Amino acid sequence: VDRLTKGKEGWKDRKSEGRDIIQAMCLTMHFCYSSASEDLGCRRGDFSRKHYGSVELLISSDADGAIQRAGRFRVENGSSDETSDYTPGTWRRTDVHLENPEYHTRWFFKYFLGKVHQNYVGTDAEKNPFYLSVVLSDQNNQRVPQYRAILWRKTGTLKISLPYSPTKTLSVKSILSAMNMDRFEKGPREILNPDIQKDLLVLEEQEGSVNFKFGVLYAKDGQLTDDEMFSNETGSESFEKFLNLLGDTITLQGWAGYRGGLDTKNDTTGIKSIYTVYQGHELMFHVSTMLPYSKENKQQVERKRHIGNDIVTIVFQEGDDASSSFKPSMIRSHFTRILHVDSVCQEKNEVLKIFSEESVPLFGPPLPSPPVFTDHQEFRDFLLVKLINGEKATLETPTFAQKRQRTLDMLIRSLYQDLTPDLHKNMLNRRSFSDVLPESPKSARKKEEARQAEFVRIGQVNDSSLDGLCTLTCLCIFGCVCVFTFPYEIVCADSWGQSLLVATEAAGVMLLDALPPVQVFDKTIVVKQMHVLEPQDLLITRADKGKDARLYVFRLSGLKRGLEERQLVRSKCDSRENKLEKTKGCHLYSINTHHGSELRIVAAIRNKLLLITRKHPRFEGLSAVAPGPDSPVEEFQYIREICLCDPPVVMALVDGPTGENDNMICVAYKHQFDLINESTGDAYRLHHVDANRVNFVAAIDVYEDGEAGLLLCYNYICYYKKVCPFNGSTPMIQSNTSDFHFSWNQMPNAIVCAFPYILAFTTDSIEIRLVVNGNLVYTAVVPELQLSASRSDIYFVSSAPVSSASNCSSRDTSSQSSPQTPTGYEMPVFPSPLGDGETSCKHIFKIPLCNLVGRSIERPLKSPLVNKVLTTPAPAMVPPTPLISATHSLSLSRMEIKEIASRTRKELLGTNIKYYIRVKTQ
């Protein structure tokens, strides 16, 4: 506390304005002995931001011993917090992603420039000018037409996709309404001059640079000031090897590529430099030993002029103890944001440490634990991606963001003043509120065609700097495969072991396995929602419609036994004993998804919530030893009813920190998200949606370092809200520094959280972002998409024909590859959807959850392995060829089985049994 207090005083004591822009980020690397890498993944819905660095006050002393306060920094060194309950996962090569990559974010360059499109200009209710660009495009030639729209405002750009319908025209007004703009000071008018493309391209370039320049500063062992570091004329052999790892040595004179501010004519900034291309980005490194050296100038101003003005600087420091001796205060710069430090030991394995000033948003990839890299190419990929993502994150700090906003505002207003005289000359701009792509009258068709041709010509002149950008249409890096072909429309589904339980209206409920589909319930039971809870031996469903809808509960062991004994398919009459009677008329239900001590169910019956719990939660798997009655209805009890003002559209249960009168229910209705205290029924406003129309998508409960939070998803928005524990009877709902929001490019139909990713499923694409900051990672085009199940592995349906061929191959990341093909991966391509005259066929694809959250991560619902272990001593319950297969086979002795059975309930639910099973499956 004393150090933090001094840190706040230190901020107040700064005298120069430039010191406010201090070193925001410091990346520290050193070579040392390697050790076994610990896991660094995270469970779905349960994560820790500490693995992106913990914020602390850094204090160091100068050469004279004077104390220097370097400010509060986020220190990321890959170490895990042993005191936390956070369960780490495996760091994998596939975790290394460029965030907000240009081939996904630079829409105007890729989809608009040089193509026929419309541009509009207007002023909002506050009299601020804005621009709107609209184009009808095909997603990566996948025969998925859609409208793409970009709204340019002084606060930034908003990009959305809207579905195309040949029977429903789309107007500018409806597009702006989807962007939450319904009031104007002046309605938008179309800009017919094709030269507007050049100006809009300039606006898009304000979002960030495609190419980057990074500084590289060499420091000898024992050097603790930047004057000493900048005065080194040459580097060591290890430093030269590190430069070779970064890129190629190029001659500056006559250099035609990206120069990063270096002189390529007169050699005033040195003769050579280090340059590389990484995933379509040109990177130039300002190396201190390659920049001009002056014996008379101790401060080496010429070197500081370049490196001191780089947002990212690498400090390669010789010595075994470089990481502990380096402090950000050693580098005196008013602009430098990122620093690197390297040292050399015998093993020459790379180790990385990162410092980030606390105002810099979180960025990935997270460091492995310990941060040791034994593979040089893997280290290079991680390092370059971390540098690029770090510079992008720094540009979002208040200092840089305000400057960018002022520049963007100035450009928009200047362009508006230039366009104003032309807007009153041509009457064609009155069509702005007609169809976006109108049919021109015959008399004007030739003139319109000539205008469109000029649009294409002028756009193609400027279409050269990022040639080849395209949308990723693959998910192979996450192990996506087609597992089933299914002829029916799927209403809902859930995983059951390695199988999939699906509900249809035409054929009832069926189990999909390696064998042909097996019918579990006939079509007299119309299932609308289902949850397979294997640890609790339960199947929960919401069946039928309207007033006849009810909740049903079944034992999985009973269903499995019936399938194995080839009994008759269950019907509605056979399931009367499985009804939860008080749930009649239920239109929605939700369960707690995490590791609470008891199962809780909330059923919504119009505007009434019915809270249900299980009386005596049995240990998972005991049913195999001592099976109870087929119907588990008697195990459930009704706790209370809670009345709301309106029927809820979305619900989520949030576990309190103690479970004693602090559990909560998040409900969405009208234009708001409310938080309900389960014990008292009191409602508290969590978030108000300021929009004319609200499409609620989901409320997902997540737990950051054990504290509850919610991802509130509606329209194009995903809002992360920290939910503090209850203080007495009132929850502490207030703005938090960790709260943030981001926008999807297309309105989701469903959202899945699988840390570190959050996936949005739309009608024809999967948009993948990072949970901690909302940054875009991939957009995969999947025509006619429908999410089916996501509680464990993710299953989705697409009518696209399956193609196992892949035209992608591994590539060296140092080559000049285009950014749409991340190197080092094998990628499948989703083929084109069905054409005219082709028959419809549904394919079910699977993304294994372990490929998203780490291979050693246990799922929130334990896998069938637990039941397999416990059912072994009861041979009568285990058929020779089980219908529900498991991916792992266990070979357990009778003594081992007896030892497991004798453990206490707490041990079996803890980590000991998990570790034991992992060892046996290896």
N, C-alpha and C positions, 0 to 999 in steps of 0.2 A: 504493500500500500504506500509506503514511504517513497519507493522508487517511482511509482506511478504519479504521485503528487508532485514530485520534483519534475517529472516529465511535463506535466501541464504547465508548471511555472516556466519551464524552459521554453515552451512554445510562446508564452507571453513575452519572454525577454528578448525575442528576436528583434533586431533593430532594422535590418535591411529588408526591403520588400522581396528581393530576389531569393532570400533564404526560405521563403514560404514554398518555393518550388524546389524542394530538396530532393535528394536521391529517393525516388519512390520505390525502386525495386533493386535488389541486389541478388544476383545469382552467383553462388560460390561453388566452384568445382575443385576437387583435389584428387590425386591418385593415391591410393593406399591399399592395404590388404583387403581382399574380398571376404565375404562371409555368406552364409546361406541367407537367401532373401526371404523375408517374412511377408505374410499376406498383406495386401493393401486395398483389397476390394471392399465391398460393403453389401450387407443384406438389403434386399428390396424393402424400401420403406423405412430403413433404419440406417442412419449415416452420421458422419462426423465431419464438420468443416475443419477440425484441427489438423487433418491430414493435408490441408492446403496451407498450413502454417498457423501458429498461435501468435497472437499480438502481444508484444512485450516492449518495454522501454529498453533501448540499447544505450549503454553508457561506456565510453572509452576515454583514454587519456592520451594527450599528445606527447611529443618528444620531451617536453619540459615537465611532464607529470600533471598538467592541468586537466581537470575533468571536463569532458565534452559530452553533451547530450545529443545523441544522433536522432532523437525522436522515437516515436512508437512505430515498430516494424512488425510485419508478419514474417516469422522465421519458419521456413519450411526446410527440414533436414531429414525427413523420412522416418524419424523416430516415432514409435507408437507409445501411447499413454497407457501404462500398465494399470493405472488405477481406474480407468474407465471400463464400462461394460461393452464398449464398442468391439464388435467382432470383425477383425480384418479379413481381407480376402486376397486372392492372388493377383499381383500386378502382372499384366499381360501386354504383349507388344501391341495388341489391338486397342489398347486404351489410349494410344497416342493419336490424337485427332487435331487437325487445325480447326479452330473455333471460328464460326461465321466465315467460312471460306468464300472467296470471291466468286467461285463458280456457282455458288448458291445465292449469294447476296447481291451481286451486281446485275440486277434484272434488266435495267435499261440497256446496258451494253449487249446483253445476251439475247433478250427477247424483243426489244423495241428498235434498236439502232439498225437502220437499213431495211426495216420491214414496215409494211403498211400498218399504221396505227393512228390513234387520235390523241391530241394534246389539248387541254383546256386550261383556262386561267380564270380566276375569280378572286373575290375577297370574302373572308369569313365575317362573323358577327362583330368581331373586334377590329374590322377593317384591315386585317393583315392579308396580303396577297398569298395565294396558293396556286399550285399547278397540279393537274391531274393527267396522267398518261394511261391509256387503256389500249390493250391489244388482245386480239383473239389468237391464241397460240395453241400448238399441239405439244403436249408434254413429251419432249425427247423423241418425237416421231413415233409415239406409242398409240396413235389414234385415240387420244384422250383430249378432245378440244376443251379449252377453258379460257375464261377471261383473266388476264393479269392486269392489276391496277396498281399504280404508284402515286401516292399523294405526297407532294413536296410542300413542306411548311417550314417555318423558321425554327421550329422545335425539332425538326428531323424529318425523316421519311417513314411512311407506312406502306407496307406492301401486302396485298392480299390476293388470293385467287378465288374466283367465283365460277360455279359450274355453268357450262353452256347447255342451253336447251333450244332446239330448233323451233319449238312451238311457243317459247316465251322470250320476248325481246327484253333486252337489258338497257336501262337508261342511265345517264350520268347521275341523275338524282338518286336512283336506287343504289348505285355504287358508293356514292358519298354517304348515304344513309348507313350502309354496311360498315363504313369507316367511322361511324358515330359523328357524322357531320350533317346536320339537318337545317341549320340556320346560316344564312348568307347575307352579307351586306350588298353584294352584287352576285347574281347567278353566274355560273361558269359559262364562258364562251369558247368556242373552238378556235385554236390557233392554226391557220392554214399554211403559214410560211414554213417550209421544210427545214429552214436553217435553225429552227428552234431546237432541233436534235443536238446541235453542238452545245447550246447553252445548258440543256438538261443533262448532257453528259458531264459537263463541268460540275453541276450540282451533285451528281452521283459520286464524283471523285472526292467530294468533301467528306464522304463517309469513312474514308481511310485509304491509305496507300496500298497498292498492289506489291510494290517493291520496298525493300527495307535496307537500312544501313545500321550496322552494329559496330561499336568500338571494341578493340582488343588491346588491353594494356598489360605489358609484361612487367613483373616485379620479382626481384631477387629475394633470396631468403634474408629475413630481418628487416626489409624495407617496410616502413610503416606510414610514410607520407606519400602523397601523389607526386610531389616534386622529385623525390627519389625515383619513383617508378617511371615517370616521364623522361628521366635523364638517362635511362638505359639505352646505349647505342645498338646493341645486338642482343639476341635472345639465346637461350640454351638449346641443346639438341632436343630435349623433351618439348620445348616450346615450338620448335620447327615441326615436330611430329604432330603437335596439336593443331597447328595451322594447316597442315596437310589434311587433317581430319575434317576441318571446317570447310575447305573448298580448294580451288585451283589458284595457283599463282599466275597472274596476268600482267602484261605490260600496259601501263596506263596510256602511253602516247599512242594515239590512233584508236583507242578503245571505242567501239561502237555500241556496246551494251549499256546497261544501267551503271552510272558512274558514282552515285551516292555523294555528289558534291565535290568529287576529286577532279583535278585538272588533267584533262586528257590531251592537251596540246603542248604545253610548255614545261612539263615536269616540275611545276612549282609545289606540288603536294607529294612528291616522291616519284620513283620510277616504276615500282611494282605495287601490287596490292593483292588481296585475297577475295575471290569472287566465286559464287556458286548459284545454281538454280535448284530450288526445292519445291516440288509440286506446283510448278508454274510461277513461283515467286523468284524474282532476281534479288540476291542478297550480296551486298558489298560490305566488306569488313575494313574498318579504319584501324590498321595495325600500327601501334606506337613505334615499333622498331623500323617500320617501312616509311614513316612520315619524316619530313625534314628534321634534322637534329642541329642544334646550335650550342656550341661550347660556351658562348658568352651569356646565353639566356638560361638561367637556372630553372625558370618556370616552364620553359619549352612552350611558348605561347602558340607556335604553329601547330604543335601536336594537340594542345588543349583546345585549339579553335575547332577542331573536328571531333575529337573524342568527347570533349566536354559538352558539345551540343548534340550528341547522340542520346537518344532515349535509352538505348541499351548499350552497355559497355561490359566487355569481358576482361577481368583482371586475372591473369595467369601468374600465380605467386609460387615461387620455388619454396621448398621446405616441407618437412613432414607434418608441421603443425599449423598449416596455412589457414585452415578453416576456422580454428579457434582464435587465431590472432587477428584475422581480418574484421574490421568494423566499417560500416557504411560511412562513418565520419572521416575516414581516411581520404576519401575522394571529395575534394571541394569543388562542387559544381552547382550552378543555379538551374541546370537543365537536365543533367544526367539522371536517368530513372532506373537503369538496370546495370549491375556490375557483376563480373565473374572473377573468381579466384581459383587458380590451379596450383597444386604442388605435386611432387613426384616422390614415390616410394618404390620399393623393390618390385612389387607385384604389378604395378602399372595398370591397375584396374581403376576405372573412372568412378568417382563419387561426387555427388552434386548436392549443393546446399543453396537455398534461395532466401533472399530478404526482399520483402515487399512493404513499402510504406502503407500504413493502414487504410488510406483512402483509396488504394487501388483495388478494384473489384477482384473477386476470386477468379482464377483461371487455371486451366489444366495444361497438361496431364499432371496428376498428383505423383509425387516421388514414390518409388518403391521403398520398402523398409527392410533392411537398411538401404540407403541410396547408392548401391553398388552396381556398376555395369561391367560385366566381363566381356561383352561383345561390343567392339568399337562401332560397328554400323548401327547397332541398336542404340548405343549412346548418342551417336550423331543425330539419328532421327528424333530421339527424345529432346535433345538439346535445341535443335533448330525449331521444332514445333513449340517448345516452351518459350523460346525467344520471341517468335512471331506472335503467339498468343499473349505473351506478357506485354509487348508493345501495344497491341490492340487494346488490352485491358487498361493500360496507362492512359490511353486517349479518352477513356471514359471517366477519368478523375475530374472533379469539379473545375480545376484550373484549365485543363485542356478542353473539356466539354463546353465551357462558357466561351472560350475563344472560337471554337468551331461553330457554335450557335450564332455568334455575332457575325462571323464570316458568311455563313449560310443566309442569315437574315439580310445582310447587305447585298448579296448576289441576287436574292429573290426580288427584293425591292427595286434594284437597279434594272433587272430584266423586265419587271412589270412596267416601269416607267418607259422603257424603250418600246414595249408592245402596245401601250395604251393608245397611241394615235392610230395604229393599224386596226384596232378592234372595231372602230366605228366606220371603217371604209367598206368592208365587205359584208353583205347581208347574209352570206352563207353561215356566219357564225351563230345565227339564230337557231340553227338546228341542234344546239348543244343539249337540249333536253329531249331530243328524239332518240331513236335507237343509236347505240354506240357504233354499229356498223350498218348504216342505212343503205337502202337501195337508191342509187342516184336516179333522178328522172332522165328520160332518154335525151332530152335537150342538153343536159349537163353531163352526160356520162363520159363523153370524150374529154371534157375539161377535167373531170374528176380522175380519169385514168391517167391523164398527163400529170396531175398533181401527185398522184400516188407513185408514178414512175420517178418523179423528181425526189420524193421522200426516200425512195430506195437508193437512188444514185448518191445523194448527199450523205446518207447514212453509211453506205459502203465505203466512202472515202475515209471515214473516221473509224472504220471497223477493221483495225489491224493490230492494236496493241495487246489484245487479249484473245486472239483468234483461237478457236478450238474449245472454248468453255462450253460445258454442257452439264445437264443434271445427272447425278448418279441414279442409276436404275437398278441397283444391286444391293443385296443384303448378305452376301456370302461371308463377309468378315464377322458376322454374328451367327454363322452356322445355319442360315435359313435353308430349309429343305422342304420339298413336297412329301407329305406322309400319307395322304389319303386322297382318293377320288370319290366324290359323294354326289348322288343325283338329286338330293332334296335341299330345299331352302332351310337353313339352320336358324332357329329362333334364339337359342342360347346353348352354351356348352360349358364343360369344366373338365379338367384333367382328373383321371382316375389311374394312379400308377403311371405306366407308360402308355395307357390307353386314353381315349377321349370319349366322354359321355355327352351325346348331342341330343337336343330336343328339336323335333320337327312337328309341323302341323299335319303333314300328310302321312307320316309313318310312325308317330309317337316318339318315344325315347329309345335311342339305339346306342350300343357300345361299339366303338370303332377300335379294332385291334389289328394285329397282323392277319388274323382270320377274317372271314367275311363278316359284315356287320351283324350284331346280335341284338334282337329287339328285347328291351327290358320292360317298357310299358307300351301298351297299345295307344292308338290315337284318341281314345276316350279321355285320356289325361292330357290336356293341352298345357304344357309347361312353359312358363314365361321367364322364370328366373330359377337358377339352381346353384348350389354350392356343395361340392364334394369335400367333406372334412374327414380325411383318412385318419388323422391322429385320434379323432373322437368317434370313429366308426359311424359317421352320420352322412346322410344325404338330405339336404334341405331344399325344398322346391316351392315355388309359387305357381299354382296351376289354375286353369279355367279363366273365365272372363267376368268382368263387372261384379255384380253382387254375389255371384257364385264362386269367386276367386277365394282361395284359401292357401294356408301354408300346410305342407305335408312334410313329415320327417320319417325317414327310413333308416334301417341299419344297413350299412354297406355289406357287412358279413352275411346278412340274410339275403340280400340281393345276389351276392356272389354265389352263395350256396345254391340258390334257385337256378342260377345260370349253369352251374356245374352239374346239377342233377337233372338238367333239361326239363324243368318244370314249366308250366304254362306261363305265358306272358301276363304280367299283372295288368289289370284294368282298373277303371275308376271304382267299380264295385269292390274289388279286392283290396282297395286302399282306404276304405272307410275308417278303419281303426288307426290310420296314420294321420288323420286330420288334427290340426290344432284348432279346436272349435271356436275360440274367441277371435280367430283371425278372419272370419267370413267378411268378404268385401275388401280384402287387402289388395291394394294396387301397387305396393312397393314395399320391399323390406331390405334391411341391411344387417350385417353381422360384424362383430369386432374381428379384425384381420390379424391381430398380433398376438403376443404370447401372454395374454391375460390368464388369470387362474380359473376363470369360468367363461363359458360361452354365453354371450349376450346377443339377443335378437331384438330389433326394433321393427315392428310392422306398422305401416301407415294405412289406416282405414279412413279414407277421405281426409278430414283435417284432424284426425285423432291418431296419436302415437301409442302403441301398445308395447311396453317393455317386457320381454320374456327372458328368463335365464334358465340354465340347466341346474337342477337341484344338486345332484351329486356327480360332478364330472368324473368319469372313470378314466383310469390310466389307459392310454392308447395301446391297444393290443390285448388287454385282458379279456376282451370279448371272445378272442379265439380260444382262451382257456376255459372261461366260464361264461358262455353266451347267455344273454338275457332273453326276454321275450322279443318277438320280431318287431313289435311296435315300441319305439322309445318315447311315446307321447307322455307317459306318466312321469318321465324324468324332467319334464319342463314345468315351470311354475310362472304365473303371471304376477308381475311386480306392481305395476301401476299403469294408469292411463294419463297421457299428457295431451291437452287440447291446444291446437294451433289456430291461428287466424285464417290460414288457407291450407289446402292440401299440399304437401311437399312434393317437389319434382326430383330432388336429389337428396340423399342422406348419407351420412358417414358417422361411424362411432369412433370416438376418441378416448383412448385409455388415459385416465388420470395417473399422476405419479405414484399415488398410494393405493388407488382402487377403493378407497373408503370415502364415499360421498363426493368424489371429484371426477367421476367419469362424465363424459359429455357427448352430446349428439349434435352434429352439424346438419342443418336443414336449409334447403334453398327453395324459395318460393317468391312470387311477385318479382321485385327488383332487389332482393337482398339475400344474404347468407346470415343465418342466426345460429347462435350457440345455445343449446338447451342443457341445463343441469339435470342429469338423470334422477338425482335424489329429490330435488325440489320442484322440478318442472319449470323453473324460471328461465326466461329467454333473454338473451343479450345480443345486441346488434354486432355482428362480426364484420360485415362488409356490405356497402350499398353499391349497387350497379347503376351507374349514371348513363343509361342508354334507353332509347325509346322501345327497342325490342331486345328481349333477353332470351338467349338459347342456353340454358344450363346444361353443362356437359358432365361434370363430376366434381366431387369434393373428396380428395384423397388424403388420408391421414398419414403423416410421416413423422419420424421421431429423430430429431437432431440432438446427438449427445444425450439421449434419454428424455429430452423435452419435446412435448407435442407441438406439431405444426400442421398446417393444412395447405394443400394446393387447391385453390378455388378456381375452377375452370368454367368459363362461360364465353359465348361468342368466339372471338379470336384471342381472348385474354387468358393467361394463366397467372394467378396472383398467389404468391407464397406469403402466408400469414403465420407468424409465431403465436402460439396460444400458450400463455403463461399459466402456471398452476393457479387453482382457486385460492383466493385470499379470503378465508372465511367462507362466505356463501357467494361471493362475487368473483368471477374470473377477471384477471388483469388483462383486458383487451385494449391494447394501445399500440401506437406505432413503435416499431422495433428496428434497430439498425440492420437486422438480418432480413427484414421484409423486402421483397422486390417483386416485380411483375415483368412479363414479356409478352410479346404477341406472336401467335402462330401465323404462318403465311396463308393457311387455308383453314376454314372452320372445321374443327374436329367433330367426329361422331363419338369417339371414345378415346380415353387417355389412359396410358399404363405407365406406372412409375417403377423403374428397375434401376436403382442407383448403380452407377452415376448418371443413368440416362432417364429421360422421360420421353415417351413415344406418343405421338398423336396420330390416330387413324382417321383418315378422311374418306371420301368416296372413291378416291383413286390414287392415294399416296400415303406413305408413312413418313412423318417428319420426326426426326430424332434430334433431341437437344440435351443439354446437360442440366441436371437438377439444380446445381449450386449457383448457376448464373443465367440460365435460360439461353445460352449461346447455341446456335445451330451447328450440328455436326454433319448430318446427312439428310437428304430428301430422296426417297426411293419411290419411283412410280410403279404402282401396283393397280392396274385397271380393275374396276368393279370390286372394290375392296370391302370386306366386312370382318371386323374383329369378332372372334367366337369365344375365346377363353384366355384368361391372363392371370389367374391366381397362382399358378406355378409357371409352367412353360407357356409361351404365347402362341396361340393358334389363330390364324386368320384365313379367310376364304377369298379366293379370286377365281374368276372365270377364264383367266389367261391360260393358254396351253402351257404345259410344262416343257422346259428345255433344259436338259442337263449339261449341254455344251456351254463352255465359257470361252470367250475370246480374249480374256485377260490373262496376263501372266506376270510373274514377278519381274520387277525392274529395279535397276539401281537408282536409289533416290537422288544420287548426285547428277543423274542425267537430266537433260532438259525436257522432262516429261510434262505433259499438260496437266493442270491441277485436277481435272476431272477423273484421273486415274491414280488414286493413291497407291503408291508402290509398295511392293512386298506382300500383296494379298491376291488371293484367287477370288474372283467375283462372278456370281451367276447373273444372268440378264433375264429380267422378266420379259417374256415375249409380248408381241402385240396382242391385243384383245381380239375377240372373234370378229370376223368380217361378215358381210352379208351372206346369208345362205348357210352359214356354218351352224352346227348344232351346239346347244349350250351344254357345258360340262363344268361342274364345280370341283375345284381343287383346294385341298386344305393344306396350308403351309404351317410349318412349326419353326419358331425361334427358341432354342433351349435357353432357359433362364440363366443357367450357369455361364453361357457365353456372354451374357450381358453384365452380370454382377460378379463373376469370378468363379473359377472351376471348383474351388474348395469351399464355396459358400453354401451353407445349408439353407434350403428353402424355408420360407416362413411356415409352410405346412410340410411336415417331415415326409420324406419319400417313402415308398412302399417297403424299403429295406427294413425299417423298424418293425413293421408287422411281420415281414418274412423271418426275422430273427426270432421273434417271440412265438410264431406259429410252428416253428420246427419241432418242439417237443410234443406237439399234438398232431401226429401223422394223419389222423382221421380228417382233420380240417384242411390238409394240404393235398390237392389232387396231384397225380403224376405229371400232368401237363396243365399248369395253371392258365386260366384264360387271361388274367392280367399279368403281363410279363414285367420283369424288372431287368434293368440294364446290367446289374452286377449280380454275380453269384457268390454266395457266402459258404465257406466250408468251416463249420463250427463243430467242435467236439461237444460231447454231452456235458463235460465238466465246465466248458466255457458257457454253455447255455444255462446251466444251473447257477453259475456265478452271476450272470446277467439278471436272472429271475430273482435272485436274492437281494439285489440292491434296493435301496430305498427309493420311494417315489421321487424325491427331490433329485437324487443322483441320476435317475433315468431321464428326468426332464432337463437335466443340465447338460454341460458340455462333455462330461466323461464318456457317455455312451456314444456321442457324436464322434469323438476322436477315435474310440475303439472301432467303430464301424468303418471309418476312413482307413484305418490301418489294415483292416482285414480285406478291404476291397482293392488295395493297391497290388 
